[in-house]
Amino acid sequence: MSEQETAWRSFDELEYYAWSASPMGPPRAVIALVHGMGEHSRRYHDWARRLTQYDYAFVSMDYRGHGRSEGKKGHTPSYEALMHDVKLLTGQSRELFHDIPLILYGHSLGGNLVLNFHLLHPEEADLLVVTSPWLKLTFELPGGIKKAGRLMRCLMPSLVQKSKLETQALSRDMDIVHTYENDPLVHDRISLNMLFHVMDRGLTAIGQAGRIRVPVLLMHGEEDRITSCEASRELAGKNPEFIHLKTWPGCYHELHNEPCRDEVFHYLAEWLDKNLPRK
């Protein structure tokens, strides 16, 4: 594949790192990927390589507060700012790769963003792929802490705390875990504003899932200790006509980095082949 790095500018004048990968021949479609909380787009380089081998173009960026991009780490001034970031990604993807289908792909927090973006802009993507979405976490914040946190958010919305992510819950592949823990572009911070916006919009996505009218591949590891597999089942159950749920027994949070990632990729590739719009 051939790669290109570039810089984009957000609506509020932040500079973002972005990159794309092209197959050797004409691409069948472009996949625009939205990464998860605390990580960055370059962690999907192997996935991009695989996708280009199947003649898909790939585009991704580090959105605000992540990776090489500007913005306070782990913070967003509003959920709408994140929606603007996804809009920038889809717009730039279409500029780079004209007149072919666009597949919007989101992992974890990226899955939350992709689903909510589609509800706001249903015309922007032909297919959705969502893995391990942050619809609900696997644990509930105690009521007192949640109430105090919402109050603190009103007073200090940009207050950033450690996310306390259990890194060993990312993948059963310890090489992946160690690489993540030593990656200087990864962070473990989240602001109160980010936390409660994302939690609230996860519930919105579940509640409005019946409005989705494009094919969605929703995948989740059954042993995910970070985001709730049950919440993915709940979402899919509200729209079985358009949302195809595949759960993976024994798998953790990052399906694309699990020991069975070859099987996960082939399942993804077959689903894309079956559902890609034909000209």
N, C-alpha and C positions, 0 to 999 in steps of 0.2 A: 504494500500500500504506500501511497505518497501522503505526507503530512504537511500541514501548514499551520503555523502559529500566528496569532494576530492579537490586537487589542481593540476592544469595543468600549464605548462610553455609555453609561446609564443615563436615564432621564434626569437624575440629580447630579450628573457630572462626576461620577466615580469611574475610574478606569478598571476594566475587567480583562482578565486573561482568558483567551479563547483559542481553540484549536480544532482542526478538522482533519479527517482522513478520507482518502478517496480510493476506490478499487482500481484495478488496472484497466478495466473496461468501463462502459457506460453504467452508471448506478441504476439499480431497480427502484430505489427509494432512498430517502435520507432519514437517518435516525438522529433525533435531537435529544440528548440525554441530560437529565437534571440529577445531579449527585445528591448525596445525603448530608446530614448535619455534621459539621466538624471536619469533613473530608474535602476532597477536591477532584476535579475532572480527570486528572492524569492517572488516578487510580483505576481508570477504566481502559487503559491502553491495550491490555490483552483482549478485552471484550471488543474493542474497536478493530483490532487485527482480525479477530474471528469474523466479525460482521463484514468487513471488506472482502474477505475471502469468499463470501456468499453474495458479493456484488451489491452491498449496501454502502452508501456514504455515511459518514459519522461526523457529528458536530457536537461539541460540548463547551462549557465555560465554567469558570469558578465564579459563582454569583456572590453578591455582596457579603463581605466579612468572611470570605473563605479563600483558601489557597493563595494564589498570587494576586488576587484582586484586592482592590481598595475597599474600605469600609471597616467599621469596628467589628472585631472578631466576635462571632456568635450573636450579633444584634441586627435587627431591622427596625427602622422607624415605624413601619406599618406592614400589615400583610399585603396591602396593595403594592408596596414597593417590590415585594417578591414576585407578584403577578407581573409587574412591569419587566422584571428580569427575565421571566419565562417568555414574555412577549418579544423581548429583544432576541432571545435565542431562536424562537421560531421564525421571526422575521429575517434574521441574518442567515439562517439555514436555507430559507427559500431563495434568498439572493445568491447564495453560493451554488445552489443546486436547483435549477429552474425546472418547472413543468414535470416534476415527478412527485409521487406521494410522499407525505411527511408523517413519520411515526414519532410520537412524543413518548419518551421513555423516562420514568422516574423511579428512583430507588429510595426507600425509607422516607426522610423528609421530602425528597424529590418526588416520591409517589403522592404524598399529600398535596404538593404544589401542582403536579400534573393533573390530578383529578379536579381540583378546584379551578384551575385554569381552564380546563375543558368545559366546566359548568358555566364559566363566564364567556368563553370564546369557543363555542362548539364547532365553528368553521375552520379552526386553525390546524387541526390534525385529522388525518384519515384513519389512523389506528392509535391506540394507547397500549403501552406495556408498563405495568406497575409491579414492582417487586418489593416485598416486605414493607408496605406503606405504613407511615406513622399516622394511623387513624386513631388508635389508642395505644398507650404503652402497656406493657405486661403487668404493671403495678398501678395502683391508684394512689394519688397523693392524699394523705390524710386530710379530712375536711378542714381542720384548723389551719394546717400549713397552706392549703389551697386558698382559703379565705385571706390569710395574712399575705400570701404572695400576690393576690390580686390587688389588695390594698397598697402594697409596696410598689406594684407596677404603676399605679396611678401617680405615686409620688416620685418614683425613680425608675421610669420605664427602661432606661438603658443600663441599669445595674446588671453587671455580668457576674455569673457564678460558674463554678465548675459543673460540668454536666454529669460527672461521676459515671461515665460510660464504662460498662464492664467489657473491656477490650477482648477478653477471651470468649465472649459470647458472639463475636463477629463471625468467626469461622472455626471449624474443627481443624483446619490446616494451621498449625502453629507458626509456620513460616510467614503466612499472611499476617497473623497477629503480631509477630515480632517486627515485621516491616512497617506495619501501621504504627506501632508504638514508637518507632524510631524515625518516623517521617516528619521532617521539620515543617511541612506544609499542613499537617493535621493539627487541629486544636481541640480542646475539651471544654469550651466555654459556651454559655448560652445566657442571653438576657431574659429578664422577666417578660419583656414585651414579646420576644420571639416565642418563648415557651407557651404563654397563654394564647397567643394568636394561633399557633399551630395546633394546640390542643382543641381549641374551639372549632377550627376549620376542619379538623379530622371528623368531628361530629357532623359538621355541615355536609361533608362529602358522603357520609353514610346516609344521612337523612334525605339527600337529594340524588342518590344513586339512580333512582328510577328515571331521571331526566337524560341519562347518557344514551346516545343513539349512534355510537360508533363501536366497532368491536374492540374489546379490551381483554388483554391477557393479564390476569392477576395471579401472581405466584408468591407463595409464602412458605418458609420452612416451618415445619410443625414443632420444632424444638427451639424456635426463636425466643430468646429471653429478653429482647429489647422492645420490639413492636409486636402487637397482639395478632396472632394468627386467627383468633376467634373474631376479631373485628373485621378482618378480611372476609371471613365466611359470612359475616353479617352483611357487609357491603354487597357481596356477590349474590346473596339470597334475595336482595331487593331488586335485582335486574338480571335474572339468569339468561334472558334472551340475548343480551349484549356483553355481559361480563362472564368470561370463562375463567373459572378458578382452578388452579392446579396447586395443591399442597404437596410438600416434599417431606416424607417421613424421615425423622432423624436429623434434619438439616437446621442449621443456625441462621443467622440474620442475612449474611451476604451470600446469596445463592450463587452469584457469579464468581465467588472465591471459595466455594465449598469443594471438598475432594471429588464430589460428583458433578463438577462444573461442566464437563464434557456432555454429560447427559442433559443437564439443564439447558446448555446452549442448543443442542440438537432439538430439544422440545420447542424452544423459542423459535428456531429457524423453520421448523415444520409448521408451526402456527402462523408465522408471518407469511410463509408461502401460500398457505390455504386462504388467508384473509386479506392479502394485499390486493388493492383495487386493480383491476385489469383495464388497460386502455383498449 
